[in-house]
């Protein structure tokens, strides 16, 4: 099955580390990154979709971050 996650965080090095950790767990980038202003928090936010092929069947209780 193919898994999909959308990673997001403030525009800091922590976001880059989050994406790097996912890549090192076998996730692959899916499309380009996004960048938007969060007016409520007054900060810029980054986002990146990642995908991964794994064995098994999908179920809604699946913990995507643990894959």
PyMOL CGO cylinders between C-alpha atoms (Angstrom):
from pymol import cmd
from pymol.cgo import CYLINDER

trace = [
    CYLINDER, 0.00, 0.00, 0.00, 1.10, 3.57, -0.50, 0.3, 1, 1, 1, 1, 1, 1,
    CYLINDER, 1.10, 3.57, -0.50, 1.09, 5.86, 2.54, 0.3, 1, 1, 1, 1, 1, 1,
    CYLINDER, 1.09, 5.86, 2.54, 0.81, 9.66, 2.40, 0.3, 1, 1, 1, 1, 1, 1,
    CYLINDER, 0.81, 9.66, 2.40, 1.79, 12.25, 5.00, 0.3, 1, 1, 1, 1, 1, 1,
    CYLINDER, 1.79, 12.25, 5.00, 1.86, 16.03, 4.93, 0.3, 1, 1, 1, 1, 1, 1,
    CYLINDER, 1.86, 16.03, 4.93, 4.58, 17.44, 7.15, 0.3, 1, 1, 1, 1, 1, 1,
    CYLINDER, 4.58, 17.44, 7.15, 4.27, 21.03, 8.32, 0.3, 1, 1, 1, 1, 1, 1,
    CYLINDER, 4.27, 21.03, 8.32, 5.88, 23.34, 10.84, 0.3, 1, 1, 1, 1, 1, 1,
    CYLINDER, 5.88, 23.34, 10.84, 7.12, 26.87, 11.36, 0.3, 1, 1, 1, 1, 1, 1,
    CYLINDER, 7.12, 26.87, 11.36, 9.86, 27.98, 8.98, 0.3, 1, 1, 1, 1, 1, 1,
    CYLINDER, 9.86, 27.98, 8.98, 12.79, 26.95, 11.19, 0.3, 1, 1, 1, 1, 1, 1,
    CYLINDER, 12.79, 26.95, 11.19, 15.51, 24.34, 10.98, 0.3, 1, 1, 1, 1, 1, 1,
    CYLINDER, 15.51, 24.34, 10.98, 13.16, 22.03, 12.93, 0.3, 1, 1, 1, 1, 1, 1,
    CYLINDER, 13.16, 22.03, 12.93, 11.05, 21.68, 9.78, 0.3, 1, 1, 1, 1, 1, 1,
    CYLINDER, 11.05, 21.68, 9.78, 14.10, 20.64, 7.76, 0.3, 1, 1, 1, 1, 1, 1,
    CYLINDER, 14.10, 20.64, 7.76, 15.00, 18.08, 10.43, 0.3, 1, 1, 1, 1, 1, 1,
    CYLINDER, 15.00, 18.08, 10.43, 11.42, 16.72, 10.35, 0.3, 1, 1, 1, 1, 1, 1,
    CYLINDER, 11.42, 16.72, 10.35, 11.60, 16.19, 6.58, 0.3, 1, 1, 1, 1, 1, 1,
    CYLINDER, 11.60, 16.19, 6.58, 15.13, 14.76, 6.80, 0.3, 1, 1, 1, 1, 1, 1,
    CYLINDER, 15.13, 14.76, 6.80, 14.02, 12.27, 9.46, 0.3, 1, 1, 1, 1, 1, 1,
    CYLINDER, 14.02, 12.27, 9.46, 11.14, 11.12, 7.24, 0.3, 1, 1, 1, 1, 1, 1,
    CYLINDER, 11.14, 11.12, 7.24, 13.48, 10.69, 4.25, 0.3, 1, 1, 1, 1, 1, 1,
    CYLINDER, 13.48, 10.69, 4.25, 15.83, 8.60, 6.37, 0.3, 1, 1, 1, 1, 1, 1,
    CYLINDER, 15.83, 8.60, 6.37, 12.90, 6.35, 7.37, 0.3, 1, 1, 1, 1, 1, 1,
    CYLINDER, 12.90, 6.35, 7.37, 12.23, 5.59, 3.69, 0.3, 1, 1, 1, 1, 1, 1,
    CYLINDER, 12.23, 5.59, 3.69, 9.64, 8.27, 2.87, 0.3, 1, 1, 1, 1, 1, 1,
    CYLINDER, 9.64, 8.27, 2.87, 10.00, 10.05, -0.49, 0.3, 1, 1, 1, 1, 1, 1,
    CYLINDER, 10.00, 10.05, -0.49, 9.18, 13.63, -1.41, 0.3, 1, 1, 1, 1, 1, 1,
    CYLINDER, 9.18, 13.63, -1.41, 5.87, 14.03, -3.23, 0.3, 1, 1, 1, 1, 1, 1,
    CYLINDER, 5.87, 14.03, -3.23, 5.61, 17.29, -5.14, 0.3, 1, 1, 1, 1, 1, 1,
    CYLINDER, 5.61, 17.29, -5.14, 7.21, 20.54, -4.13, 0.3, 1, 1, 1, 1, 1, 1,
    CYLINDER, 7.21, 20.54, -4.13, 7.26, 22.24, -0.75, 0.3, 1, 1, 1, 1, 1, 1,
    CYLINDER, 7.26, 22.24, -0.75, 4.72, 24.89, 0.26, 0.3, 1, 1, 1, 1, 1, 1,
    CYLINDER, 4.72, 24.89, 0.26, 5.30, 28.10, 2.13, 0.3, 1, 1, 1, 1, 1, 1,
    CYLINDER, 5.30, 28.10, 2.13, 2.58, 30.32, 3.62, 0.3, 1, 1, 1, 1, 1, 1,
    CYLINDER, 2.58, 30.32, 3.62, 2.06, 33.04, 6.19, 0.3, 1, 1, 1, 1, 1, 1,
    CYLINDER, 2.06, 33.04, 6.19, 0.10, 32.01, 9.30, 0.3, 1, 1, 1, 1, 1, 1,
    CYLINDER, 0.10, 32.01, 9.30, -1.58, 35.29, 10.26, 0.3, 1, 1, 1, 1, 1, 1,
    CYLINDER, -1.58, 35.29, 10.26, -2.96, 33.86, 13.50, 0.3, 1, 1, 1, 1, 1, 1,
    CYLINDER, -2.96, 33.86, 13.50, 0.48, 32.95, 14.81, 0.3, 1, 1, 1, 1, 1, 1,
    CYLINDER, 0.48, 32.95, 14.81, 2.35, 35.68, 12.90, 0.3, 1, 1, 1, 1, 1, 1,
    CYLINDER, 2.35, 35.68, 12.90, 4.88, 33.22, 11.42, 0.3, 1, 1, 1, 1, 1, 1,
    CYLINDER, 4.88, 33.22, 11.42, 5.76, 31.63, 8.11, 0.3, 1, 1, 1, 1, 1, 1,
    CYLINDER, 5.76, 31.63, 8.11, 4.96, 27.91, 7.81, 0.3, 1, 1, 1, 1, 1, 1,
    CYLINDER, 4.96, 27.91, 7.81, 6.44, 25.26, 5.52, 0.3, 1, 1, 1, 1, 1, 1,
    CYLINDER, 6.44, 25.26, 5.52, 4.85, 22.07, 4.28, 0.3, 1, 1, 1, 1, 1, 1,
    CYLINDER, 4.85, 22.07, 4.28, 5.99, 19.03, 2.33, 0.3, 1, 1, 1, 1, 1, 1,
    CYLINDER, 5.99, 19.03, 2.33, 4.08, 15.94, 1.24, 0.3, 1, 1, 1, 1, 1, 1,
    CYLINDER, 4.08, 15.94, 1.24, 5.85, 12.58, 1.51, 0.3, 1, 1, 1, 1, 1, 1,
    CYLINDER, 5.85, 12.58, 1.51, 4.85, 9.07, 0.40, 0.3, 1, 1, 1, 1, 1, 1,
    CYLINDER, 4.85, 9.07, 0.40, 6.02, 5.55, 1.19, 0.3, 1, 1, 1, 1, 1, 1,
    CYLINDER, 6.02, 5.55, 1.19, 5.22, 2.05, -0.09, 0.3, 1, 1, 1, 1, 1, 1,
    CYLINDER, 5.22, 2.05, -0.09, 4.79, -0.53, 2.68, 0.3, 1, 1, 1, 1, 1, 1,
    CYLINDER, 4.79, -0.53, 2.68, 3.38, -4.03, 3.01, 0.3, 1, 1, 1, 1, 1, 1,
    CYLINDER, 3.38, -4.03, 3.01, -0.04, -4.55, 4.54, 0.3, 1, 1, 1, 1, 1, 1,
    CYLINDER, -0.04, -4.55, 4.54, -3.51, -3.13, 4.29, 0.3, 1, 1, 1, 1, 1, 1,
    CYLINDER, -3.51, -3.13, 4.29, -4.64, 0.37, 5.11, 0.3, 1, 1, 1, 1, 1, 1,
    CYLINDER, -4.64, 0.37, 5.11, -6.76, 1.06, 8.18, 0.3, 1, 1, 1, 1, 1, 1,
    CYLINDER, -6.76, 1.06, 8.18, -7.60, 4.48, 9.69, 0.3, 1, 1, 1, 1, 1, 1,
    CYLINDER, -7.60, 4.48, 9.69, -5.89, 3.64, 13.01, 0.3, 1, 1, 1, 1, 1, 1,
    CYLINDER, -5.89, 3.64, 13.01, -2.51, 3.29, 11.27, 0.3, 1, 1, 1, 1, 1, 1,
    CYLINDER, -2.51, 3.29, 11.27, 0.12, 5.56, 12.88, 0.3, 1, 1, 1, 1, 1, 1,
    CYLINDER, 0.12, 5.56, 12.88, 1.73, 7.07, 9.77, 0.3, 1, 1, 1, 1, 1, 1,
    CYLINDER, 1.73, 7.07, 9.77, 4.62, 8.66, 11.66, 0.3, 1, 1, 1, 1, 1, 1,
    CYLINDER, 4.62, 8.66, 11.66, 5.65, 5.25, 12.99, 0.3, 1, 1, 1, 1, 1, 1,
    CYLINDER, 5.65, 5.25, 12.99, 5.98, 3.68, 9.54, 0.3, 1, 1, 1, 1, 1, 1,
]
cmd.load_cgo(trace, "trace")
